[in-house]
Amino acid sequence: MAPGLEVAEVFRRHAEAYRQAQAGHLGRVERRVMGAIEACRTAALGGHVEHCTDCGLIRIAYNSCRNRHCPKCQNLARAAWQVERQADLLPVPYFHVVFTMPAAVAEIAFQNKATVYAILFRAAAQTLCTIAADPRHLGAEIGVVAVLHTWGQNLHHHPHIHCVVPGGGLSLDGTRWIACRPGFFLPVRVLSRLFRRLFLEQLLAAFDAGNLGFYGGLAGLADQAAFERHLGEMRRLEWVVYAKPPFGSPDQVLAYLGRYTHRVAIANSRLVRLEEGQVSFRWRDYRHHDKAKVMTLAASEFIRRFLLHTLPDGFHRIRHYGFLANGHRRAKLAHCRQLLTAPPPVPPPAPTDYRERYRQLTGRSLDTCPCCGGAMLPLGPLPRPARQNTPNWFDSS
């Protein structure tokens, strides 16, 4: 791996040529993501200057873009999210269930991201909650944390939902905790069948409501008969749902879940080199026994694949269902702990400022000089440059 190679460097060298080549095809979201990643932790965003009182070291810290698609901005967000979620953990096994869709449905999803990704969330959550509530399986109300990923290891568009679920739930009358069988959550074949039916029913409802658009090679699906024939073909396919073995402890759940919740299409650590307009990165070929490989793409193709995974403004890629739903999570979790005779969670100490919060989340201190261990003190802010001097300005929200 090239030292310090980042996705941002690919964008800084090649994004302007990509913008010009794709001028008529880039949307506002994609342009803003590109601008954010290019500007992240550079003088374009301003920052502050601090110095060491012992050795005199001057350190400039530029601001981050905080865009959720930026590989550099997820570590602190992930750590903060994990701290907040510690209060949600129960002393039970947890299961990881993944819901995928066929490639022909993923094509429709790409042209209708907000609508179809929302259907993907609803269908997956409804499937889990419905089968779990069935007395023939578990007969309980469960909790679900669902996370949307839209990529595969090769950066192609591959939308799927990761669900992390406590291994049990509240009895339907709320009087007891019902635990899963050891090492087994719910039958994946039953989940797959219901998931396919619910998804396609909701997709047809979205079509009937005029909420789907079709372009390019999919334009023919705008016809009602053609769309219904397409759905018929999808009903005959196997929809893959799979469950992984349970976790060993709630702490392992939190660490594992954190790796999924704030992941972006590709981490900087997977980049190998950038030279002569080519980007090389590591990936795992799941079709060949998870074999580790290196893929090399033209920079423009790398950028194109990266941008496939931008999400619509305001779209929530982490959602909670069942007894973990936001409206009643605290009360339901307290009831679960009472039935499990588990102690209430101990809230973390409230940080006094950003530096203290950073230390709590990362274990590293911003107040210590990296050279001599002396005290680092702020000298003052570095303002952003005037907006008119940055043509590819972005909104980091």
N, C-alpha and C positions, 0 to 999 in steps of 0.2 A: 504493500500500500504506500502510495506517495505520502510523505509526512504532511499532515495538515490539509490534505485534499478534501474539499467540501463540495456539496451540491451547489453552494453559492458561487464557487469559482467557475463551475461549468456555465452558470447563468451569466456571470459577469463577462466571460469571454465570448459567449455565443448567443446570448438572448437577443441582442439588438438585431443581429442578422435573422434570427428566427421571427422576430416581430415583423420585420420588413417582408420576409417571405410569406408569412401567414397573416398579413394585415387584414384581409377580409374575412378571416375565420376565427380570430381570437376574440373571446368575449371579455367583458369587464372583469369578471372574477379571475380569469386566467392572467390578464394583464396585471391586476393588483397583486396576485401571488408572486408573479415574476419580479415585480418591482420590490416587494417586501423582502424576498430572499436575497436579491442583489444588494439591498441597502442594509441588511441586518448587521449590526455591530460594526458599522462604518461611520465616518464623519457625517454622512448624509442624515443620520438620525440624532446627531448631537450626543452628549454624554456628560461626563464630569472628569475632573483631574484631581488626583490625590497624591500625597507625598509621604515618605517615611521620615519620622522625626529623628531616627538614629543615623541611617546611612544616606539619606537624601534622595532615595529612589523616587522618580516621578512615574506615576502610572496613569495612563489614560484608559478610561472604561467607556466604550461607546454603548449606546442603548440598543436593545434588541427590538426586533420588529413585532414580536409576539403573535405573528401569524401562525395559525394552527397547522399550516402545511410546511412550515419551516423546520428542517431537522435540528437546528441549533436551539430552538426555543421550546423544546418539549420537556427537557429534563426537569427544570424547576416546576413546570406546570404538572408534570407527572408526580413529582414528590409531594406537591401541595395536595393533589387529588388523593393520593394514598393516605396522607395524614387525615384528611376529612373522612375517608371511608373506613378508617379503623373502627369507628363507632358502630359500623354496620355489620361487623363480623360476628358470627355465631360459632360456638364450639362444636361444630359438626363437620363431617366431610363435605367437600365441595366438588361439583362436577363441571366439566367444560363440554358444551354441546355446540356444534357448528352446523349452520344451515347454509347450503349453497343453492345456486340456481343454474339451469342449463345455459349454455352459451347463447342460444337463440333468444332467451329471455333477457340475458345480460345486455344484448344489443338494444333492446327496447329501453332497458334501464338507463343506458348511457345517454339516450336522446331525451329522457324524461327523468332526470336524476331525483328531483325533490319528490315527485309523485311515486315513483317505483321504489326508491329506497325506503320511503315511509311505509309502503305496502310490505316490503321485506321485513321491516321491524315488526309491524303488527302481526303478520302471519306467523312469524317465528314465535313471538311471545304468546299469541293465542294458542298455538299448537302446544307449547309446553304447559301452559296453564290448564288447557282443556284436558289433555291426557293425564296430567298429574291429579286433577280433581276427580277423575273417573275412579270409582271404588274398585274396579277390576285391576287398577294399576297401583296408585298410591292413595287416592281419596283424600287429598289435602290441597290447601292453598299454598303455593310455593312462592319464592321470590326470585327474580331474574335481573341480572345486570347484563345488558346487551350492548355490544360494540360493533359498529360497522367498519369493515375493511373492504376496499374496492380493488385491491391489487393482488397479483401473484408475485412469485419471486423474480420473474422476468419482466415485471412492471406492466404486463398486459392487464386489461380491464377484467377483473374477476370479483364482482361484488359478493360478499358473504357476511354472515352475522356470527360473531362469537358470543356465546351466552355462558356466563358463569353462574351456577345455581347451587344454593345450599342443598345438601342431600336429605331433604325432608321438608315438612311444612306443617302448617296449622290444620288440625282437623276441621272439617267444614262447619262444625258447630262451635269451633274456637276453644274447645275445652282441653285439648291435649296436643302434644307434638307427635307427629307420625314420622318415623325415620324410614329412609329407604333401606332396602336390603343391602347388606355389606357388598360394596364394590359394584352395585348395579343401580342405575337411576330409572330410566324409562326405556321401553323397547324402541330402537331407532327405526325399525321398519314401520311401526305404527305412527311414529312421529313424521316420517317421510311422507306417508300417504296423506295424512291430514294437512301437513304443510303445503303440499302441492295443490290440494283442493282449495284451501283457504286463499292461497296466493292467487291462483287463477280466477277465482270468484271475484276477488277484489280488483284484479287487473281488468276484468271485463266490466266491472262497475265503473272504474275510472274511465274506460273507453266510452261507455254509454253516457257518462257525464261530460264528455268532451275535454277531459283532462290529460289526454295523451296526444303527442304530436309525432309525426313520422316523416323522415327526410331521407334523401339519397336512396340507398338501396332498400330502405324500409318503407318508402313512400306508398307502395301498394297496400300496406296494411291499414291505411286510412279507410279502405272499403270494409264495411261491416262484415260481409261474407268472408272476405279474405282473412280478416282478423280472427273470426271465429274458427275458420279452418286451421289457422296457425295455433290457436289455443288447443284445438283437438290434437294436433301433433305433440304439443307440450304435455298433454295429459298421458300420452303413451310412453313418455320418457321416464327413466328413473331419476328422482330428485334426491341428491345425496345429503343425508343428515348423518353425522357421526358423533359419538361421544368418546371422550378420552377418559383414562382411569382417574379416580378421585385423587385430590391433593392430600398431602400428609398432614398439614396443619393450617389454621387460618392465616398465619403469617406468610406461609408459602403461597396461599391464595392471593394475598394482597400484592406480593412481589410479582407473581405471575400476571395478575390482572393489570398491574401498572404497566407491564411491558406491552400490553395490547391496547390500553385505552388511549395512549398518546403517541402511538406509533404513526409514522408517516410512510409514504410509499417506499422510500429507501433511506436508510441511515447513512450518514457520512462514513461510518466505519466500514461499509461494504465497498466503497470506492477503491479502486486499485491504481488507476493512472488516468491522466488526461493529457493527450499529446496528439498533435497533427489532426485536430478536429475530431478525435475519437475518444470515447469514454469507455473504460473497462471497469466492470464491477463483479463482485462475487455473487453467486446465486446457487440455490439447491434445486436440482432437477428431481421433483417428487415422483415423476414417472419412471425414473431409473434409480430407485432405492435411495432417494435423498442424496444422490451423488453431488459433491461440491464441484462447481464449475466456475469459469470466468467467462462472462459475456462481454463483447465489445460492440458498441453501437456508435454510429455517427452522432455528434453532439446534438444535432437537430432532432434526431430520432429519440435520443435520451430525453430531451426536453419535452418532446411531444408525449412520450409515454408518462413522464412525470405529471404533466398537466392533465392527463386523463382522470386523475384522482382528486382534482379540486372539487370541493363540495359547494352547493349553493349557499348563498348568504343566509345566516341564521339557522342552518340545518344542524340539528343536534345528533352527533354521531355516538353518543353514550346515552342510553335510556334505561329506565328502571321500571319494573313491572311487578305485579302480584303484591306481596306484603312489603316489597322494597320500593313500591311506587312513591313518588315524591309527596303526594297528598297526605299519606298516613304512615310513612315509613317509621317515624320515631315511636309512635304509639304501638304499631304492630311489632317492631323489634323488641320493645320493652315487654310486650306480652309473650313473645317467643322466649326471651331470656327467663321470664318467670316460670314458664312451663319446663324449661331446660335446667332450672335452678342454677343459672349462670349469673355471675356478678355483673353489675352495670359497667359500661366502659369508663375508663378514666380519661377525661379530656386532656389534651396536651396543653402545656402552658402557653398563654397568649404572648406572642412576640411583641416587643416594645417598638420595633422599627423594622425597616427592610433588612438591615444587616443582621439583626437577631433572627429574623424569619429565615434568611438565607442559611445561617449557621444551623438552625434547627432542622431544616429540610435536607441539607447536603452534608452536614458534619464538617464543613470547611468555613473558615473565618475570613471575612473581607477586611478585618481590622489588623491583620498581621502581615508584615512585610514578607514577601516570598524570598527575599535575599538574606535578610539578617534577623528576621523575627521581631523587628521593632514595630512600633505602632504606626498604622497608616491613617492619616487625617486628610479630610477633603480640603482642596484648594479652591474649588469653584466649579460651576457648570460650564459645559461647552454647548452653546446654542446650536440648533439646527440651522443649516444654510437657508437662505430665502427660498421660498417655494418655486419661484420662477426659474431658479438655477438648477432645478431637478426635474427635467421633463417627464420622467417616468415615475412621478410621485404616486404614492399608494396610500391606502387607508388600511391600517393594520388591524382593524376590528374584526 
